[in-house]
């Protein structure tokens, strides 16, 4: 929690500014709506954290989200009968894509930037080939319930987010989390100490694929079917993780801080929207955040380690 304190302070400041511009923002219903809107990005950031802290990257999650929504709509086509089997299929698809990313990166020794960029292009091309650029089918209300429905006053997406956050925190506090950080900090030293680095990193990619599947299910609920539903989410997730103080080189950072970074990014976009700033500037804001966060992170490293990282 200590590592997450700086980004939590920034988040609290942004929420206070939003509350000044929109006085009813701090009402329970409005706060829950904000968390519901941010939930897919927070879940993606949690999955991306596992990959980044292990010393790798996953650029495929945005196209995977789109593929999952398009596949679900095409298979269900408005029929609720196969909702649960399709949900299970989406989870399996996310894990499978993560497994492929992990195997190509660790066993074939393809840099993760290249392997996941290749997966992004493969999924994007497959989606376009299958749909011709215009997704067909529809998601039934039973499928969309998780994204836009609620249990009493609490949206299902918020409950899903709480479950994901609890699972991520428990995983990082367990032995797996320690080996993951060790692999990202110094993979050679970790291997010499008995860590199966390739296996640990492959599992991290599978966690990222699973998070993309969950985010796709929620986005399909309240965003509907679109060939652009996941566009740019990979960069937003990476920006959120970096904003949370997680080192891009791996081995340093908190999953709580990564998720807080996603909330902070969503709060920043909300604030820009309230003040009428064009949404087209969001990528520019993300670029500035990444450059500034990495520069500050590099300056905070000891001189020897900073030289080694470069």
N, C-alpha and C positions, 0 to 999 in steps of 0.2 A: 504493500500500500504506500510505503514511503516513496518508491520510485514513481508512483502514479500521482503524487501530490501536486507537482507543477502543472500538469495538464488538467487536473481536477480544478485547480484554482482558475486557470484560463477558461474552462468550461463554465464555472460559476459566474465569472465576470461577463461572459457572452450572454448567459441566460438572464442576468440582471439587466443588461442593456436591452435585450429583447423585451423584457417585462416593462421597461420604461416606455418603449415604443408601442407596445401592445399590452395594456394593463391586465387584461384577463388571461395572459399567457400562463401565469403561475396557478391558475385554477386547476384542480385535479383533472378535469376532463381535457383541458387543453394540453397539460403536461403529458397525459397518457397518449393523446393524439400525436404529440411530438415524438415520444418514444416509439410508438407504432410506426411512424414514418421512417424513423432512423433504424429500426430493428434489422432489416436486411443488410444494410451497410455494416452495422455493428457485428453481425454474425459473420459476414465476409471478412471483416478485419480480424476477428478472432482466429479464423482459419488461416488467413494470410500470415498472422503472427507466428504460427507454428512453423511455417515454411521459412520465413525470414530469420527467425531466431536460430534456426538450424544452419543458416548460412546460404540459403537459396532464395529463389523468387518464383512466384506463380503468376504468370500473365494470362492464363487461360480462363480464369474464373468468370469474367464478364461474358465471354462467348459461351461458356458452359451454362450460365444462367439462362441466356437466350435459347440455347438448344433445349434445355429442360422444359421451358415454358411452351415452346413450339411443339415439341414431341408430345407433351401432355395434352395440348389442345387437339392435336391431330388424332391421337389415340382415343380420347374421350368423345370428342365431337358433340359436346353438350349432354352426353349420357352419363348418369351418375352411377350406373351399375358397376363399373370397373374402377371407381375412384381409388379405393384402397390398394388394389394391385398396381395401378399406375403410380401412386405415391411411392410404393415400395420399389418400383422400377426406377423412378427418378433417383432414389437414394443409392441404388445399386449402380446406376450410370455415373453418378458423381464419384463414388468410390472407385469405379473402374477407370475413369479418366485420371483420377489422382494416382492410381496404381501405375498406369502407363507413364505418366509424367515422372514418377519416382524411379521406375525401372530404367527409362531412357536416360535420366540424369545420373543415376548412381552406378548402374551396371554398364551402360554404353558410354559413360563419361562425357555426355553432351552437356555443356553448360546449361543450367536451368533457364537462363534468360532465353537461350535459343530453343530448347526443347518445349518450353511452355508457350513461347511465341509461335512455334510451329503448330502446337495444338490449337492455339487461338485461330490460326489461319485455316486449319483443317475443319474445325467446328463451324467457323463462319462460312466456309465454302460449302460444307455439307448442308447447312441450313438453307443457304441460297439455292442450292441445287434441288433440294427437296421441296421448297416452297415457291421457287421462282420469284422470291422477294416479297411475296404476299402470303403470310401464314394463313392456313385454313383450319377450320375446326373451331371449337369453343370450349371453354371451361365451365362445367356445371356449377351450380350454387354450392353443392356439397364440397367440391374441391376448393372453391374460393372462400369458404367459411374460415379457414385458418388465417387467411390474409386480411379479411375485412370483417369477420365476425368477432364476437366477444363472449366471455363467460361472465355474465352480470355486467358490471361497469368496466371490467378489465379486458382489453382486446386479447384474442388468442395469440397474436404475434408477440405481445409483451410477455406472455407466459412462456412462449417458446424461447424468447430471448433470455429470460431468466434461467431456464433449464440449460441452454447452451452455455451461458456464462458460468453457471455453477460447474458444469462438466469441464469446461476449459480450465477453470481455476484449480479444480481437484486434480486434473491431469498434470498441470505444471507443478503442483506441490508434491506429486508422487515421484517415484523413481524415474518414470519416463521423462518428466519435465527436466530433471537434472541431467539426464543423458542427452537430451535435445540441446540444452544450453551448452553442454560440454562439446558436442559435435560442432556447434556453430562457433564456439570460442577458439578451438584448436582441434581440428578433426584428427590430426596425426596423434596428438597426445591422448585424445579420447580413445582412439583405436588401440593404442598401446596399453591403455588401462582396462581394456576389455569391452569397450562399447562397440556394437555392430553399427557403425556409422551409416552404411548404406541402408540397412533396415530401418533405422530410426528416421532418416530423412524420407524414405519412401512412405512410412506411416504418416509423417507430417504432410506430405502431398495428398495422401488419402483423406486426412482431416480437412484439408483445404477444399478438396472436391466435395466432401460431405457438406461443408458449410455452404458451398455454392448451391447444392441441391436444396438445402433448407431455405436459403434466401430466395431461390427460384419459386418455391412453393408459396412463400409469403407474397412475393411480388406478383405472381400470377393471380393471387387473390384480390389485390386492390389496384393493380396496374393493368390487368388484362393481358391479352395476347398481342405481341408486337415483335417484329424482327429487330427492334432496337431496345428491348426491355433491359438488356444487360450491358448495353454499350457504355464503355468508359468505367464500369464498376471496378475493373481490375486496378485502374490507376487511383480511383477514389479509395479503395481498400489499402493500397500501398501508402498513399498519402496519410491516411488515418493512422496507420501503424508507425510511420516515421514521425508524425505529429505527436504521438504518444511517447516519443523518446527511445524507440527501439532502434538499435544499430542495424543499418542495412547490411553490414558485414557479418552479422550474426553474433550470438553469444552474450547479448546484453539487452535487457528490456523486460517489461512486465506485460502479461496478457491483459491485466486490468487497465493499464495505461493505454494499450492498443485500442481496447474497446472505448475507453474515454476519449481517445483521439477521434474515433468515428463519430461519437456524439458531438464533439467539438466542431468537427467539420460540418456536420449537419446543422448545428446551431449557427455557424458562420454563414452557410448558404441561406438559412432562414433570415438572418439579419440583413444580408445583401438584398434579398427579395423584398423585405419590408421597406427598405429605403430605395426601392425601384432600380437597383443596379441590375443590368442585363445578365441573364443566366449564361450568356455566351462567355462571360468573364470567368466562370467557374474553373475551366481548365487552366487559365492563367494563374488564378489564385492557388490551385493545387501545385503548379510548377514552382511558384515562389516559396510555398511551404516546404516542398521537398528540398529545394536548394538550401534554404535557410536552416532547416532542421539538420541536414547532413553536415553543413558547414559548422554549426554550433556543436554538433556531436563530435566532429573531428577535432575542434579546438579543446573540447573537454577531455580528450584522451591523453594519457601520458605520452611524452614525445616519442619514446621508443615504439609504443604500440601504434601510434598514429603513422609513423614511418612504415611499419610493417603492413598496416592496412592499405596504405597507398601502393 
